[in-house]
């Protein structure tokens, strides 16, 4: 890599890293402010309506709720930087332990759904591009539009009715844990992964088709055809690699969404993941869990976006020259 190119890449990475840091600061302020405006006192909720004021005040002091807002915000952020996410009001265990336990469900579920989405979308997008204007293309585009329009929770309930209630191939919900074996655990995640993968595969297939059609009309593709390559050979050797660049960008963003956006699906299938943990923490007024888990998910989304931008700049030099 030439020194000029290296300098451009370093400047691009530093700029994106600064943007990442500012995004995290803004996100932390927004999350903290939103949690603070939620009506109700966690200490009063935990102790019940008949609790004495002295008892409530003592619990508020124990939970660190008696300090000023700036002090509480700085203490929360400083704890997260050092790995201390606080103590759950409800479970009375460190939030970090809850997060690590629930990640054993949410992370495999997101990866499973992403793999399904990619394996479905790329071949479907290739077929649609190769059959542009044919009935097959119209059928695929219609199916992908339907896949985007159908709510994934409705599709999830449909999967349960067909494959769990009628056919009895899968369980209707729950997670046996990885101690029960890889196959039982993956079997329990199959229907949720399919429900999550359907809209993502529909989006990705449309992006793949559009990207490939754009590449097929480039001058270097005409040159490859003029040299004697068939359409299939030119597509395989030249078009596919370049068409995958925006597709890989979308895949990276979809992983962030699947990790952070599976709250409804985890509740439909009663999966003990991060989404269900957030839902339970909100209903139980466990603000420490809500703040910390939401902030971790925001960090994951921003970090993946940062890594995708850097990878994209490595592949496409034009991007880093614009920054």
N, C-alpha and C positions, 0 to 999 in steps of 0.2 A: 504494500500500500504506500503510495507516494506521500511525502510529508504534507503537501497541500491537502490531499484527500483525508489524511489522518487528522489534520487540524480542523477541517470541516466536520468530520465525524465527531470529534471531541466536543466541538462547539454545539453541535446538534444535541448530543447526549446531555451536556450540561444544561442546555436550555430546557430540554424536556424534563430533566431531573428537578430543576427549579420550579417548573410548572407543576410537577407532581407534588412537591413539598407545599406549594401555595394551595393546591387543591385540597390536600389533607388538612391544612390549617382551617380553611373555610368550611370543609365538611365537618370537622370536629366542633366548630362554633355553632353551626346549624343544628347538628345532632344534639348538642348539649342544651341549646336554647329550646328546641322543640320538646325535649324531655321535661324541661323545667316548667313549661307552660301547661303540661297535662294536669288537669285538676285532681285533687286528692293528695293525701299525705301517706307515703309508704308505711311510716311507723303506725299511724292510726289504723291503716288497713290491716296490718299484721296483727295488731293487738285486739282489734274489734271495737265495736261502738261503745262498749261499757268500760273501756280502759280508763284508768285515772290519768289526769294530765301529767302528774309527776312521772308515771311509768312511760308515757309517750315521750316526754322530754328526755328521759334517760336513754330510751332506745334511739331517739334521733341523734343524741350525742354519740352513741356507740356506732351508729351507721355513718357518722360524719355528715349529717344533714343540717347541723346547727351552724356551720361556717358560712361565710359570705360566698356569693356566687363566683367571684374571681378566684378565691382561694380554692373552692371546690373544683372549678374547671382546671386550674393549674395542677392541682393534686391528681385529678383524673388523667390528664394528658401525661404528666410526669410518671405516673404509675404504669401507663401503657408503654411508654418508651423503655422502661426498665423491666417490662414483662409482668408487672403486677396489675392485673385487671380488676382487683378488688374482690370482695366476698359477696356471694349471692345472698340477698335478703331471705329468699325462700328456702334454698337448699342448704344454706350455711356451709358451703364449700367454695374454694376459690373458683372464680369464673373461668380461669385458664383450664382447669380440669374439666369443667362442663363443655368448653369449646372443643378440647381435644377429643372428648368422648363422642360428641355429636359430629365432628368432622369425619369420623370413621364411617358415617352413613352418607353425609352430604357430598363429600369429595368423590367417593366411588360412584355415587349416583350421577353427579355432574359429568364425570369422565365417561361413564357408560352411555349416557344420553348423547354426549358429544360424538362418541365413536359411531353410534347408530345414525345420528344425523349426517355425519360426513360420508359414511358408507352408502347411505341412500342418496344423498344429494348430488354427489359428484357424477356418478354414472347417469342419473336422471338428467342432470344438466347437460351432459355430453350428448345424450340421445336427443334431447330437445333441440340443441344447437345443430346437430347433424341433420335433423329432420325439419328444419325451419320451414314454416308455411304448410307443412303436411298435417294430416289429421292427428298423427302421434304428437306433434308439437302442441297443437291446440288442446289435446286431451291432458298432456302433462301440465301445461300452464293453467288449465282449469282446475286440475287436482291440487296444484300448489296454492292457487288462490283460495281454494276451499280449506286447505290445511292452515293457511294463515288466519282465515276468518273464524274457524271453529275454536272456541275457548278450550284451552288444554284441560281445565278441570272437568268440563262436560265430556270430553274425549276420555278422560281418566275414568269417570263413572261408567261410561259405555264399555270400556275395557274390563272393568270389574264385573259388570253384568254378563258379558259374553264369556270371558276366559276364566273367571273365578266362580260365578254363580251357576252358569249353564254348563260349561265344559269341565269345570273343576280342574283346570290345568295349573292354576296358580292360586295362591291365597289372596283373600280380599284385602289384606293389609297386615301391618306388623313387620317386625324385623327380628329374625332369630339370633342375630349376632354372628360375628366371624368365628367365634368359638365353635359354633355348630357345623362349620365347614364352609368352604368357598362356594360350592354349588347351591346349598340352601340359601346362603346370603345373596348370591347373584340372582337366584330365582325370585327372591322377594323383591329385588330391585328392578326386575325386568319390566313389569307393567308401568311402574312410575317412570322408568327411563324412556319407554316408548311414548308415554303421554307427553313428556317434556321434549322428546326429539322431533315429534311431528311438525310443529310450527317452525322449529329451527331448520329442519331439513327442507321445508317448503321455501323458506327465505333463501337458504344457501343454494338450492337448485336454480332459482331464478337468477341469482348473482352469477353462478357458474355459466349459465346459458348466455347471459348478457355479456360477460367478460370474454367468453370464447368467440362470440360473434364479432365483437370489436377487434379481437386479435386476428381473426381470419381475413379481415379486410385490409390488414397492414401491407405495406410494400414488400417487406421481406418474405411474407407468405406467397405473394405473387412470384417473387424471384425463386423461391423453393419449388413452386409448381412448374416454373419455366425450365428448371434444371432437370425435370423429369420425375419428381416425386409425386406420388398419388396424393389425393386429399387426406386419406387416412395416415400416410407416412408423414406428410407435412404437419398434420395436426399433432401426431404423436411426438415428433422430433422437435418441433418449434413452437406450435401454438399452445399446447397444453401447459408447458412450463410457465410461459408468460401469463396465461390466463389464470393460473393458480395464485398469482400475487394478491389480487384483491380478495380472492376466496379465503386465503390464509388469514388475511386481516379480519374478515368476518368471523372465521372460526375462533380466533383469539377473543374477540368481543363476545361471542356466544358462550364461551366457557365462563366468562365473568357473570353473564346473565344466568346461566344454569346453576352456578354456585350460589348466587345471591337471590335468585328469583324463584326458588322452588317451595316457597312457603305454603301455597295453596295445595300443591301436589303432595307435599309431605303430610299435610293434615288430612287430605282425602285418603291416603294409604296408611295413616297412623305410623309414620316413620319417625324415629327419634333423631331427627337431624337438626341442623341449625335453624331452619325455617320454623319448625315446630317449637324449638326452644324459644325463639323470639315471640311467637304467638302466645305461649304459656307465660312468658315473663311479662308481657303487656297486660294480660288478664290478671296477673298476680301482683302488679305494680312493682315488679322487681327491676327497678330502674338501672341498677348497676349492670345487670345482664343485658338489658336492652341497649344501653349506651355502648357497651364494650363490643357486643356481637355485631351491631350495625356498623360501628366504626371499623371493625376487622373486615367486614364484607366490602365496605367502601374502599378500604385500602387494597383489598384483593382486586377489585375492579380497576382502580387507578393504576396499580402495578402492572396488571396484564395489558392495559392500554399502553402504558409506557414501553413495555417489552415488545409489543406489536409494532409500535412506531419505530423503535430502534431496528428491529428486524427488517421492517419495510425500507428504512433508509439504507441499510446494508445492501439490499437487493436493488433498489432504485436510486442511483446517485442524484437524480434530479431533485428528489425530495429534500435532501440535506443541503443542497445549494440554495434552496429557496428560503431557508431559515437563517 
